[in-house]
Amino acid sequence: MSYTIRAALAAAIAATSIPAAQAMPMGGSLTAQVDGQSAQPIGRGGQIRLTKTATGTNTGPGTPLDGATVRFSDVAVLKDGQGTLKGTITFVTPSGSTTSPYTGRVATDASGRVTAEGAFTTTKATGDFAGLKGRGTFSVAFTSPTTFTGQWQGDFQASAQRTSRRE
């Protein structure tokens, strides 16, 4: 059998099989309030470790996470107002939740505005979101010392069992 015929046959078989999970883009905006924060000097040279928890609300009209409660827990290590960020974000709805670790960079400008951007990977989901996997990017900006807003977007994939029409 020639390579071309084998490739066509493989494509035809794949087209009649149970559909693979489809990637779906999703995103939103959020506002959050810092619930707790602590700062401690580390090492020499002016480094500081900031530990923060925050709670807020996601807005994503037409998405399953619209209106979700958002919970953050992270640690930033800064020197001269710049540094790294590592944490976890959880979206909670009445029908389930998603949890995503994230990493990023924090920056403070000359006016004292604090921003962060980075990437996340969804690793755990419950309820209606069970089996959901995905990854994406985020950016946030503090609007006061204890309030921030942000945007996120990513591509997600439900488990094949959830997307299959066969039982």
N, C-alpha and C positions, 0 to 999 in steps of 0.2 A: 504494500500500500504506500503510495507516495506521501510525502510530508504534507502537501497541500490538502489531500483528502483526509488524512488523519486529523489535521488541525480543524477542518470543517466539521468532521464527525464529533470531535471533542467539544466544539462550540455548540453543536446541536444538542448533545447530551446535557451540557451545562445549562442550556436554555430551558430544558424540560425538567430539571431537577428542582428540589425545594429551593425557593429563592434565598439567597444569602441576605443577611441583615443589611439594610440600606443605611448609608451615612446620612445624617440629617444635620444641617447647620442649625445652631441655636445660639442665642445671645440675650443680653439684657443689660439693664442699668440698675445700680443699687445705691442706697444711702445707708450709712451705718453710724452708730454711736459707740465710742470706746467705753467698754464696761469697766475695764481695769488695765492699768499699765504700770510697769515698774522699769526703772533704769538703774543699771549698775555699771560702774567703770570696770573694764577688764584690761589686763596687761598694762603695758606702758605705751605712751604715745597718744593718749587721748581717746582710745577706743571705748565705746559704750555699747552695752547690750540692752536693747529695749524689748521687753516681753509685753504682749498686748492681747487682750480679748475684746471682741466687739460683736454687736448684734445689730441687724438691720433688716431691710426689706428689699427684695428683688422686684423689678418691674420688667416684664417681657411679654407684652400683649401677644396673644396667640400662641404662646409657648406653655408647656406643662409646668414651668417654674415661675410663671407670673404670680406675684403675690407671695412667693415663698419667703419664709423667715430665713435669714442668712446669718450664720455664726462663723466668726473668724477666731483663730488662735495662731499667733505667729511670734517669731523672734527676728529682730533685725540687729545686725552688728554694724555699727557706724563709726567712721572716723571722719572728722571734719564735715559731718552732715551727709556723707555718702556711704553706701554700703550694700550689704546683701540682706535678703529677706527670705525666710523659709517658714511655711506654715500650712494650715489646713483650713479649707472652707467647706461648710456643710449647708446645703439648701434643704429646708424642711417644709413639706406640704402635708395636708391632711391625708394624702394617699401614698406618701413615701418620702424618701430622702436620698440625697446623693452626697458623697464626701470625696473631696479632691485635694491631695497635697499640691502645694505650689512653691515655686521659687522665683526670685526676682531681684531687682535692684531698686534701692531707695535713693532718692536725690533730694537735696534741699538747695533752693536757689538763694541768691543774695538777699532777697526780700523775706526769707524764712518760710516760703511755701514748700510743703513736703509732698512729693509725688512718688509713686511706685509703679513699676510695670514688670510683667513676667509671664510665666506659663504655668499651666496646671494640667493634671491628668486625673480623670475620674477613675477611682479605683474601687469604690464601694457604693452600692445602691440598694435600697430596700423598697418593699411594697410595689407599687406600680412601676417603679424604676429599676427593679431587680434585673441584673444582667447588663445594665447600661454601662457603656464604656465610652470614653472620649478624651479629647485633649483640646486645649485652646490657649488663648492669651487674655490678659487683663491689664487694665490701667486704673489707678486710683489717684485722687488728689484730695488732700485735707482742706476743708473749707473753714475749719477752726481747729484749735488744739485737740478737740475730742470728737469731731464730726468729719466724715469723708464721703465722697461720692466716687462711683467707678463705673466702668463698662467692662463687659467680658463678651467673648464670642469663641465658638469652637465647633468642631464636628463631632457628632455623637453617633453611636450605633447601639441599638437595642439588641438583646441576645437573639439568636436565630429562632429560638422557641417562641419569643414574643412577636416576631415579625412574620412567622410562618402562618399561612391560612389553613394548613392541614392540622388535624388533631391526632 
